[in-house]
């Protein structure tokens, strides 16, 4: 039994807004995802932690495909969930959302999200508030963390681990 996503739980398929749509990330998204990632390499460097080095400027399309395959398999295994943030016409990847088990005491899940740097002012807050609402309405978690958003990275890093 997977403790992160019990077999009895249905995994949400995503949601749509007037500005974007969210759906599971798959290997079929590699070209669009790669374009989004490479358009804002420096912008993404602190999404997952203050010391994170992903992505690097030399990330290849093949390496991104491997990453997407890994995310897709984890989704199938219900061990973590990666979603793509797409334009309404499904032509452009605008960012991503990742839902991971949380290793900090008191939290069930950690959610990381990003939008293209060029859209940060327009979409970041809309995405963040939409994802918070989605987590409350459609997911089974009691307490979700948004590291680097709810609290500073400095405060997050000193929280006790499980």
SVG drawing of the C-alpha trace seen along z (x, -y; Angstrom):
<svg xmlns="http://www.w3.org/2000/svg" viewBox="-14 -41 40 43">
<polyline fill="none" stroke="black" stroke-width="0.4" points="0.0,0.0 1.2,-3.5 1.1,-5.7 1.2,-8.9 -1.8,-8.1 -3.9,-5.3 -5.4,-2.9 -8.9,-4.2 -8.0,-7.8 -8.6,-9.0 -5.9,-11.3 -7.2,-14.6 -6.9,-15.1 -6.3,-18.8 -8.4,-21.9 -9.1,-24.7 -9.3,-28.4 -10.0,-31.4 -6.2,-31.8 -4.7,-28.3 -5.4,-24.6 -3.6,-22.0 -3.3,-18.4 -0.8,-15.5 2.7,-16.0 3.7,-13.2 6.5,-12.4 4.3,-13.7 4.9,-17.2 8.7,-17.1 9.1,-19.7 6.8,-22.2 8.1,-21.5 11.7,-21.8 11.0,-25.2 9.4,-26.5 12.2,-25.2 15.0,-26.5 13.3,-29.9 13.8,-30.6 16.8,-28.5 17.9,-31.1 14.4,-31.8 13.8,-28.1 17.0,-27.6 15.3,-28.1 12.0,-26.4 12.8,-23.2 15.3,-24.5 17.7,-27.3 20.6,-25.0 18.9,-23.4 20.9,-23.4 18.1,-22.2 17.9,-23.1 21.3,-23.8 21.9,-25.7 23.2,-22.6 20.1,-20.5 19.3,-18.6 16.0,-17.6 16.9,-14.0 17.5,-14.7 14.2,-16.5 12.5,-13.5 14.1,-11.2 12.8,-13.6 9.3,-13.6 9.3,-9.8 10.4,-9.6 7.5,-12.0 5.0,-10.0 6.1,-6.7 5.9,-8.2 2.4,-9.5 1.4,-5.9 2.8,-4.5 1.0,-7.2 4.3,-8.2 4.3,-11.8 2.4,-13.9 3.6,-16.3 1.3,-18.5 1.8,-20.8 0.4,-24.3 -0.8,-24.8 -2.2,-27.7 -5.9,-27.3 -5.1,-26.2 -2.7,-23.5 0.1,-24.9 2.4,-26.4 3.7,-25.1 3.4,-27.9 4.9,-26.1 4.6,-23.1 3.2,-21.9 4.7,-19.1 3.0,-17.3 5.5,-15.3 5.3,-13.5 6.6,-15.9 9.5,-14.9 8.7,-17.7 6.8,-17.0 3.1,-18.1 2.8,-18.1 1.3,-15.4 2.5,-16.9 4.8,-19.5 3.7,-21.4 6.2,-23.2 5.1,-25.3 6.5,-27.7 5.4,-29.7 7.6,-31.0 9.6,-34.0 8.0,-36.1 4.5,-35.4 5.4,-35.6 3.7,-38.9 0.6,-37.9 0.1,-34.3 2.1,-33.3 -0.4,-34.5 -3.3,-33.1 -1.6,-29.7 -0.7,-29.7 -4.2,-30.6 -5.8,-28.2 -3.5,-25.3 -4.2,-26.0 -7.9,-25.9 -7.5,-22.7 -5.5,-21.0 -8.2,-21.8 -11.2,-20.8 -9.9,-17.8 -7.1,-16.2 -7.1,-14.1 -4.2,-15.8 -4.7,-17.3 -1.9,-19.8 0.0,-20.9 3.3,-22.9 4.4,-25.3 8.1,-25.6 9.6,-29.0 6.2,-30.5 4.3,-30.0 7.5,-30.4 10.9,-31.5 13.5,-28.9 15.4,-29.7 12.4,-28.9 11.5,-25.9 15.0,-24.3 15.0,-24.4 11.6,-22.6 12.0,-19.1 12.0,-16.2 10.0,-13.0"/>
</svg>
